[in-house]
Amino acid sequence: MKQIKKRRRILRIGNPIGFSLFCLVCLGVMAGLYLGISWAIKTGPGVVKAMRAVVQEEVMTTPTVEPSREPKDELLPTATPTPEVKETPALGTPSVATPEPSAFVSAGPAGNYSAALYGQVIGVDPCRDSTNNREEAENNLVLANRLKRYLEDRGATVVLGRTENDKGKVTDSARAKIFLEAGCTYVVRLKCNAINAKTSACYVKVTSKNKSFGQKMIDAYVLATGMKKQSNKKNGVKVEDDPVAAKCGCPCVAYLLGNWKNATDYANLHDEAFIERMCEGIFNGLMAQINDEPVPTATPTVTDRPADTPTPTVTP
C-alpha cells in the first residue's frame, strides 16, 4: 500500500516529474497539431482538387436512367394523303388525241401531234383573183381553205390573204398589210402556173434572204406529192422579189403548185387525195424551217384530220 501511494505521489501535477511529463505530452500534441495544420495548408488544395476530379468523373460515367413511361392509350394523328396533281395543258392548247406522227414531226408544248404548230401564226394567200383566170382563182381559194384547215388541226392560227374572188378587191399591198398586222410568223402563197406545159412540174419563188426556207419548202412538197421540180429553176427555187414578201414582215414563200394547163397537174389539183398530200408537204416544210431540221428522206405517213377537231376562224 505504501508503494502505491508513493507512485501516485510521483504522478501528481504538483510533483516536478509529473509536471514535466505533462508538459512534454502537451508539447507533443501541439507539435502534432502544428505539423498537421501545416501539411493541410500545403497539400489541402491539391487533395481537394483531386477529390473533385474523382467525383466529377464518377458523375459523368454514371449512366442516367430515365424512369420508364407506360404507353398511353392515345390516338396518333394520321397522315393526310397528298392529293395527286395531274398536269393540265395550257389554256388554249388543243387536246384532241391524234395518231402518232412520224419521227420528222416534233410535238408541240401540249406533247401531242395536234399542237405541232402551236403558237405559230401562218398567213395563207390564195394568189390571183378574177382579174386573171377566174377558174384558177377560185381553185386557189379552195386550196387555201384546205391548207388553212390542215394547219389549224396542227395548232396554228391561220390568216387568209383573201376570202372572195371579186375582181381586184384585195391587192398585194393590202394582203401584205393583213399578214403584217396579224403578226404572221410565216406566209405561204398558193398559185398555179398558167402555162401550157407538156410536163408536170412545180417550184417556189422566194427573195434572196429566204432561199434556204424556200429550198426546204419545195423539197418537202416534192417528197409528199411525188411531183418533179421545174427543170429551168435551180433545184426548184427561183429567187425573185415579191410585193407581199417585201412588206409582210416575215419569211414568205410563193408556191407554183403545178402547171394549170397541163392535164396531169390540172387533174391532181382537183383530186382530194393529192390535195391532202399537198397540204402535208407544205406542213412538213414549215416544220423543217421551224425546228431548223433537214427535210426527211422518206415520206411521212399521211394522217387523216380528226373529225372532232374544232376549226378556229380568223377574220383578217
C-alpha positions in Angstrom: 0.0 0.0 0.0 2.8 2.3 0.8 4.4 1.7 -2.7 1.1 2.6 -4.4 0.7 5.8 -2.6 4.3 6.7 -3.4 3.7 6.1 -7.1 0.6 8.2 -7.0 2.6 11.0 -5.4 5.1 10.9 -8.2 2.4 11.3 -11.0 0.7 14.2 -9.4 0.8 17.6 -11.1 2.4 19.1 -8.1 5.3 16.7 -8.5 8.1 18.1 -10.6 8.5 14.9 -12.6 4.7 14.6 -13.2 4.5 18.2 -14.3 7.4 17.7 -16.7 5.8 14.7 -18.3 2.5 16.6 -18.7 4.3 19.4 -20.4 6.1 17.0 -22.7 2.7 15.5 -23.7 1.2 18.9 -24.3 4.2 19.9 -26.4 3.9 16.7 -28.4 0.2 17.3 -29.0 0.8 20.9 -30.0 3.6 19.9 -32.4 1.4 17.3 -33.9 -1.4 19.8 -34.4 1.1 22.3 -35.9 2.5 19.7 -38.3 -1.0 18.6 -39.3 -2.2 22.1 -39.9 0.9 22.9 -41.9 0.5 19.8 -44.0 -3.2 20.5 -44.6 -2.4 24.1 -45.6 0.3 22.9 -48.1 -1.4 19.8 -49.6 -5.0 20.6 -48.9 -5.9 22.4 -52.1 -4.3 19.6 -54.3 -6.2 17.0 -52.4 -9.5 18.8 -52.7 -8.9 19.3 -56.4 -8.1 15.7 -56.8 -11.2 14.7 -54.9 -13.4 17.0 -57.0 -12.0 15.5 -60.2 -12.8 12.0 -59.0 -16.3 13.0 -58.0 -16.9 14.6 -61.4 -15.6 11.6 -63.3 -17.9 9.3 -61.4 -20.8 11.6 -62.1 -20.0 11.7 -65.8 -19.5 7.9 -66.2 -22.6 7.0 -64.2 -25.4 6.3 -66.8 -28.6 8.3 -66.3 -31.5 6.0 -66.1 -34.8 7.7 -67.1 -37.9 6.5 -65.5 -39.8 4.3 -67.8 -43.1 5.7 -69.0 -46.1 3.5 -69.5 -47.6 3.9 -73.0 -50.8 5.8 -73.0 -53.8 4.7 -75.0 -53.8 7.8 -77.2 -54.9 8.2 -80.8 -52.0 9.1 -83.0 -52.6 11.7 -85.7 -53.0 10.0 -89.1 -51.1 11.4 -92.1 -53.2 13.3 -94.6 -52.7 11.8 -98.1 -51.3 14.3 -100.6 -53.7 14.7 -103.5 -52.3 13.6 -106.8 -51.6 16.6 -109.1 -52.2 16.0 -112.7 -50.7 18.1 -115.4 -53.2 20.0 -117.5 -52.5 21.7 -120.8 -52.1 25.4 -121.0 -55.2 27.4 -121.8 -56.0 27.3 -125.5 -53.8 24.2 -126.1 -55.6 21.7 -128.4 -56.2 18.4 -126.5 -57.7 16.2 -129.2 -56.0 12.8 -129.4 -54.5 12.2 -132.8 -52.4 9.5 -134.4 -48.7 9.3 -133.7 -46.7 11.4 -136.1 -43.6 10.4 -138.0 -40.2 10.9 -136.4 -39.8 14.1 -138.6 -42.6 15.9 -137.0 -42.0 17.2 -133.5 -44.7 17.6 -130.9 -45.8 21.0 -129.6 -46.0 22.2 -125.9 -49.0 20.1 -125.1 -47.0 16.9 -126.0 -49.3 15.8 -128.8 -49.4 16.0 -132.6 -52.3 18.4 -132.8 -50.1 21.1 -131.2 -47.1 20.8 -133.5 -47.7 24.3 -134.8 -49.0 25.8 -131.6 -48.1 29.5 -131.3 -47.4 29.9 -135.0 -49.4 32.4 -137.0 -49.3 31.3 -140.6 -50.5 33.6 -143.5 -52.0 31.7 -146.4 -52.5 33.7 -149.6 -54.6 32.4 -152.5 -53.0 34.3 -155.3 -54.7 35.9 -158.3 -58.4 36.8 -158.4 -61.0 37.1 -161.1 -58.8 39.7 -162.9 -56.8 36.8 -164.2 -58.2 33.3 -164.7 -61.4 33.1 -162.6 -61.4 29.3 -162.5 -57.8 29.2 -161.3 -58.5 32.0 -158.8 -61.5 30.0 -157.4 -59.4 26.8 -157.2 -56.6 28.7 -155.4 -59.1 29.8 -152.8 -60.3 26.2 -152.4 -56.7 25.0 -151.9 -56.0 27.8 -149.4 -59.0 26.9 -147.3 -58.0 23.2 -147.3 -54.4 24.2 -146.2 -55.9 26.5 -143.6 -57.9 23.7 -142.1 -54.9 21.3 -142.2 -52.6 23.7 -140.4 -55.2 24.7 -137.8 -55.6 21.0 -137.0 -52.0 21.1 -136.0 -52.2 24.0 -133.7 -51.5 27.0 -136.0 -53.5 30.2 -136.2 -54.1 30.8 -140.0 -54.9 34.1 -141.6 -56.1 34.2 -145.3 -55.0 36.9 -147.6 -58.4 37.0 -149.3 -61.7 35.2 -148.8 -63.5 36.2 -152.0 -62.8 36.1 -155.8 -64.0 39.6 -156.6 -62.0 41.3 -159.3 -59.1 43.4 -157.9 -60.7 43.7 -154.4 -57.6 42.7 -152.4 -54.3 44.0 -153.8 -50.9 42.6 -153.0 -50.1 45.5 -150.7 -53.4 45.0 -148.9 -52.6 41.3 -148.4 -49.1 42.2 -147.1 -50.7 44.6 -144.6 -53.2 41.9 -143.4 -50.3 39.5 -142.7 -48.2 42.2 -141.0 -50.9 43.4 -138.7 -51.8 39.7 -137.8 -48.2 39.2 -136.7 -47.7 36.2 -139.0 -44.5 34.2 -138.5 -44.6 32.7 -142.0 -46.6 33.4 -145.2 -47.4 30.8 -147.8 -48.7 32.0 -151.2 -50.5 29.5 -153.4 -51.0 29.7 -157.1 -50.9 27.6 -160.3 -48.6 28.2 -163.2 -50.9 29.2 -166.0 -48.7 28.0 -168.8 -49.3 25.4 -171.5 -46.6 23.0 -170.3 -46.1 19.4 -171.6 -44.6 18.2 -168.3 -45.9 18.1 -164.7 -43.7 20.3 -162.5 -43.6 22.7 -159.6 -41.2 25.3 -158.0 -41.2 28.1 -155.4 -40.4 31.8 -155.5 -38.6 33.5 -152.6 -36.4 36.5 -152.0 -32.7 36.1 -151.8 -32.6 36.2 -147.9 -35.2 33.4 -147.7 -33.6 31.0 -150.2 -32.9 28.3 -147.6 -36.5 28.5 -146.4 -37.7 28.1 -150.0 -35.5 25.1 -150.6 -37.0 23.2 -147.6 -40.5 24.1 -148.7 -40.1 22.8 -152.3 -38.2 19.6 -151.1 -40.9 18.7 -148.7 -43.6 19.4 -151.3 -42.0 17.3 -153.9 -41.4 14.5 -151.4 -45.1 14.4 -150.3 -46.7 14.8 -153.8 -44.2 12.9 -156.0 -44.0 15.8 -158.4 -40.9 16.9 -160.2 -39.2 20.2 -159.8 -39.3 22.5 -162.9 -36.1 21.9 -164.8 -35.3 25.5 -165.6 -35.4 26.5 -161.9 -32.2 25.9 -159.8 -33.2 22.9 -157.7 -36.8 24.1 -157.8 -36.2 27.5 -156.3 -36.5 30.8 -158.1 -35.1 33.9 -156.4 -37.3 36.9 -157.2 -38.6 40.0 -155.5 -42.3 39.7 -154.4 -44.6 42.6 -153.3 -46.1 40.6 -150.5 -42.8 39.2 -149.2 -41.4 42.7 -149.2 -44.0 44.1 -146.8 -45.5 41.2 -144.8 -42.7 41.3 -142.1 -41.9 37.6 -142.1 -40.4 34.8 -144.3 -42.6 34.3 -147.3 -42.7 31.6 -150.0 -44.8 31.5 -153.2 -45.7 28.0 -154.4 -46.2 27.3 -158.1 -48.2 24.2 -157.3 -48.2 22.9 -160.8 -48.9 23.7 -164.4 -52.5 24.7 -164.6 -52.8 23.9 -168.3 -51.1 20.5 -168.0 -53.6 17.7 -167.9 -51.9 15.8 -165.2 -51.4 18.8 -162.9 -54.9 20.0 -163.6 -56.4 16.6 -162.5 -54.2 16.5 -159.4 -55.2 20.0 -158.3 -58.8 18.8 -158.3 -58.1 15.5 -156.6 -58.9 15.1 -152.8 -56.0 12.7 -152.1 -53.5 14.8 -153.9 -54.6 18.0 -152.1 -54.1 16.2 -148.8 -50.6 15.3 -149.8 -50.0 18.8 -151.0 -51.0 20.1 -147.5 -48.8 17.6 -145.9 -45.8 18.7 -147.9 -46.3 22.3 -147.0 -46.7 21.4 -143.4 -43.6 19.4 -143.4 -41.6 22.2 -145.0 -42.8 24.6 -142.3 -41.8 22.1 -139.5 -38.4 21.7 -141.1 -37.9 25.5 -141.0 -39.3 26.0 -137.5 -37.3 23.2 -136.0 -34.2 24.0 -138.1 -34.1 20.5 -139.4 -33.4 19.0 -142.8 -36.3 17.7 -144.9 -36.7 13.9 -144.3 -35.6 11.5 -147.0 -38.8 9.4 -146.7 -42.4 10.5 -147.0 -44.1 10.6 -143.6 -47.4 8.8 -143.2 -50.4 10.9 -144.2 -52.8 11.1 -141.2 -56.5 11.9 -141.5 -57.9 15.0 -139.9 -59.7 14.2 -136.6 -63.4 14.6 -137.1 -64.0 16.3 -133.8 -61.2 18.9 -134.0 -62.6 22.4 -133.8 -61.6 24.7 -136.6 -60.9 28.2 -135.3 -61.7 31.0 -137.7 -59.6 34.1 -138.1 -61.1 37.2 -139.6 -58.4 39.4 -141.2 
